[in-house]
Amino acid sequence: MSQMSRDGALPLLRGGPGDLLRALGERALRLPLFYKILIANTLLVAAGAVIGTTLSFRAGHQLSGEAYYRWRYAYILLFATGGTALSALIYSLLVRWALRPLEQLQEAAEAIRRGQFNVRVPPHPFRDAQMEQLVETFNQMVETIVSNSERLHWLSQQILQAQEEERARIARELHDEAAQWLTSLLIRQRLLLRSLPPEMRPEVEELQRMTTAALEHLRRIAMELRPAILDDLGLVEALRWQAEEFQKQTGLSLTLQIQGRIERLPRQVELVLYRVAQEALTNIARHARATRVEITLNCSTEHLELLIADDGVGFDPEAVRRSRARSLGLIGMAERLALIGGTLEIDSAPGKGTRIRARVPAGGPHCLAREVWHDERRTEDPHPDRG
């Protein structure tokens, strides 16, 4: 209901004709979309009827009865064709004008589907109250998604940091406590062996071998949990150690190539790339049935790229992502890389092998001259003179 002012006049009638037209125009723009289209269609049909009737009336008066009777079909066809084309043009412009807010919503939703969460639907002068509420709800929904995503990103970072700290603590305790106990046990066995008669020594020697194997296994677990070489010497040396251990455990041929003499990288970058390589090699050993593995670490002025490739049986990445149990390793690699602004690309197909590419925005001063390291027992450097 329209409210009256104190002097008894309606607000629309208090101003002059210009104010009245402006107010009516603003109210018309705020009408719901259905009424906008209905009014536009009604005005268009009415205008077409008036214009068509006027033209027909004038044509009938300007032409004689015989001429009008002779050309009546041509006039009907001309008026029908012209009127239909003009009506379609005007109607399409009006509908596009009325539906522009919906197009903006669709464009924003498509951009968000592509991962562009900085997109918002701007205000539109022809938006009605219902459309304004829809746009406001959409923008609030995007803000909530962004806020939740940032929160999940922070939580993932805290979880991974706590995981690495726990791994480091367990590795330190294994090295400082359990390994020391086994070392002391091994020394006592050696002392005992000297004092035993010859007929009792074989059993103690067997205990020595078992203790030595347990000690080596314990040290390997501690190194896998948190390799000290990564903290002391950096990513390149840690990858070399990892490649050697992989070959010892699996017997597979592995080639490690370092492109660019890479100096010490930020600690988080080194740790993430090392974990990606560790997970990839673990998957190869368990599932790939490969005969050759290649690891390439390439450093450029813009990014640092780690590539792990094998000639194994391959897999369907989309099918693995749909399987929660099988996709945990890939999800973990992608989440670790996302924490440092990196990306993970997986190129694989059944029977085609697998290529895992991890790329992080690190490089520049960390990259110097080219250096190539390879497994001398299994491959030969095709460029032995290259430094």
N, C-alpha and C positions, 0 to 999 in steps of 0.2 A: 504494500500500500504506500502511495506517495504521501509524504508528510507535508503539512502546510506550515508556512512561516507565521510569525506573530501577527503580521498584517493581514493574514488570511489568504495570501497568494501562494500558489504552487511554486517550488523552486525553479521549474523550467520556464515559468511565465514571468519571472521577475526581471530578466534582462531583456535586451533588444532581440531583433530577429537573428543577428549573428550568433549571440550567445545561445539562443534556442536551437539553432541548427547544429552548433558545436556540441551541445549537450545531447541532442538526439543522436548525433553521429557517434559519440562516445558510448552511449547506451547500446546502440546497434552493434558496435564492435564487441561489446561484452556479452552479447546474446550467445546461448549455447550453439554448438556447431550445427545441430539439426535445424534450428530456426534460421541460421544464416543461409544454409543451402536452400531451405524452403522459401524464404523471402526472395533470395536471388532468382530462383527458378520461377516464382510467381511474377516478379517484375519483368523477367525476360519474356515470359509467355504473353503477358499483357502488352509489353512494348511491341512484340512481334505482331500481335493481333491488331493493335492500333495502326502501326506502320503499314501492314499489309492491306488493311481496309482502306486507309487513306490513298495508297497508291492505286489500288483497284478502282476506287471511286474517281480519281482524277483521270486515270486511263480511259474509263468508260465515257467520261464527258469530253475528252479531247478527240476521241475517235468516233467515226460514224458507226452506225449500227452494223452495217455490212462489214467494215474493216475490223470492228471489234469482234464480230462473230467469226471472221476468218482467222484472226490471230489470238483468239482467246486461249487456246491450249499453250501457245508459245508464251503468253503472259503468265499463265498459271505455272508453267514449268520454270520460267525465269524467277517469279516471285518465290516459288517453293524452294528452288535451289539456292538463291541468294539468301533467303530468310533462314534456311536450315544451316548454311555455312556460317552466316553471321551469328546465329544463335549458338552454334557449337563453339565458335571461337570465344564469344563472350562468356559462355557458361564454363568452358574449360579454364579461362582466366580466373573467374570467380571461385570455382571449386579449388583450384591450385592455391589461390590466395587464402581460402578458408582452411585448407588442409596443411598449410605450411608448418604450423606447430607440430603436427604429427610427423611430418618429414624430418623435422629437427630431432624429434624423439628417436626415430628410426636410425638416423645417422649417428646419434650419440650412442645408442645401444650397440650398433655395429662396431664403433670405435672401441667401446669397452670390451666387446667380445674379442677384439684383437689385442687386448691388454693395455690400451691407452686409458688409464684410470684418471687422467687429468682432464677429461672432457666433461663439460657440463652443458645443459640445455639453456641457451640464453633467453631472456625475456622477449616476448613477441607482442607487438602492439595490437594484433588481432586475436589475442588469446582470450577465451571466455573464462568464467570462473571455474568451470569443471576442468578445462584444459590447464589452467593455472595451478590447480590443486594436483593434477596428475604430474605436471612438470616439477613442482616442488617436491612431491613424493619421490619422483625418479632421482632428482639431485640429492635428496637426503639418503636414498638407498645407496647411491654411489659413494657418498661420504662415509656411510657405515661400512661398505665393502673395503674402502681404502683404509679406514681406521682398523678394521679387523685384520686386514692383510699386514699392516704395519705391526700390529700386536703379535700376530703369528710369526712374523719375521723375527721380532725381538725374542719371542719365546724359543724359536728354533735355534737362534744364536746362543741363548743361554743354555739350552739343552746340550748342544754340541760342545760348548765350552766346558760344561760340567762333565760331559763324557770324556773329553780329552784330559781334563784334570784328574779324573778317576783312573783313566788308563795310565797316566804318568805316575800316579801314586802306587797303583798295583805293580807296575813295572819296577819302580824304585824299591818297593818292598821285596819283590822277587829277587832283585839283584843284590840288595843289601842284606836281606835276612835269609831267605831260603837258599840262595846260591852260596852264601857264606857257610851255612850249615853243611851243605853237600861238599863243599871244598874241605871243610874241617874233617868230615867223615872220610873223604878220600885220602887225606894225609894220615889219619889214624890207621886206615887200612894198609897203607904202604908201610908204616912203622910196624904194624902187626905182622905183615908179610915177612919182614926180616927176621922176626923171632920165632916163626913157626917152622916145624920140621917139613921136609920136602913133600911128604905124603898129604899134608893138609893145605898146601899152598894153592892148588887148582881151585878150590872152592872160594878162597879169598880173592884170587885173581878174577874169578867170575863176578864176585861182588864189586870189585873195582870197575870192571867193564860196565856193569849195570849202573853204578853210581856215576861214572863218566858220561854215559848216555843220558841219564836223567839230568845231569848238570847242563849238558849241551842243549837238551830239549828245553830246559827251564830258561836258559839264556836266549834261545831263539824266540820263545813266547814273550819274554820281556822286550826283546828288540821289536817284535811285531806290534806289541802294545804301544810302545813309544821308543822308536829308535833314537839312541843317543847321537848317532851320526847325523841325524837331521838337525838337531839343535847345535851340534858342534861344527859341522862342515857344510851344511846346506843341502838343498834339494838335489843337485846333480850327484853328489857322492851318495846320498841316500838312495837314489834311483839305481845307481850302479850296484850298490849292495843288494838292493831288492832284486835286480836282474840276476845276479849271481846266485842268490838263495833260491829263486824260482827255478833256475836251471838245475841246481843240485837236487831239488825236491821232485821235479817233474821229468828231467831229462830232455825237455824240449829245447829246440834251437831258438834262441832269443837274441835279437839285435837291438841294441840301444844306441840311438843317434842323438847327439846334442848339437843343435844348430845355433851357434852363437855362444861365445864364452860367457857364461852366465855367472854373474857375481851373486852375492847374497841378496835374496829377495825378502820382502816383508814376511815376518814369521807366519802370519795367518795364510798367506798365499802358498808358501812352501808346504805347510801342513795340509791344506786342502788338496793340492795337486798330488801330494804323496798318498793321501787316503784314496783319491780317485784311482791312481795307478794300482794301489794295493787291492781295491775292490775289483777292478777289471781283471787283474791277474788271477785273483781267487776264482772268479767266474770262469775264466778260461781253463784253469786247472780242473774245475769241477764238471763243466758242461760242454766245452767247445769241441773236444776231441781234435784239437789242432795239432799240426806238426811244426809250424813256424809262428813266431810271435815277433812283432816289431813295435818298438816304443820310440817315438820321436818327440823331443822337446825343442820347440822352435821359438825363439825370442826375437821380436821385431820392435820397431819404435813405438808401436801402438798397443800390442798385446803379446801375451805369452800363451802358447798353445801346446797342449800335450795330446798326442795321438797314440792310441793303442790299437793295433790291428792284428788280426789272426786269420788263418786260413781254415778255420774250423767249420762246423756244421751250420753255424748261424742260427738266427731265430727271427720271429716276427715281433718287432718292437711294440706294435699296438696290442697284440695279444698278451704280451708280457705285462704291459701297463694295466690291462684290465684284470690281471690276476694279482691280488694283493700280496699273496705269499711270495710270488716270484719277482714282484716289482720292487721289493723293499730296497735292494741294492741300488737299482737305478734311481729310485726316489732319493735315497741318501746322498748319492753323488750329485744329483741336481740341486738338492737343498744346500749342500756344502758350497757348491759353486755360486749359488744365488746369494749367499751371505757376503761374498766378496765381489759381487757384481759380475760374476762369470756366467757362462752358458754351457750347456751340455748338448751335443749332437750325437745321435746314434744312427749309424748306417749299417743295416744288416738285413738279411733275408735268408730263408732256409736254403742251405747248400751253398751260400755265397760268402761265408765268413762274416766277420764283424769289424767295424771301425768305430771307435769311441773317441770323440774329439771334445776336449775340455779347453775352453778359451777364457782367459781372464784379462782384464785391462791392466796389465803390468808389463813394463818393458823399458824402452828408452835407455837411461843410464845403466841399467842392469845388464845390457847386452853389449858385448864387445866382438872380437874377431870370431870367426867360425871355428868350431872344434868338433871332431867326429870321434866317438868312442865306439868300439865294436867288440864282439865276442871273438877273440883270436882263435879259439879252439874250433869254431864252427864256420866263421865267415872270414873273408878277407876284405880289407879296405880297398876299393877300386881306385882311390886317389891317395896312395901312401905318402906323397910329398905335401899334401895339403895340411897346413898348420891350423 
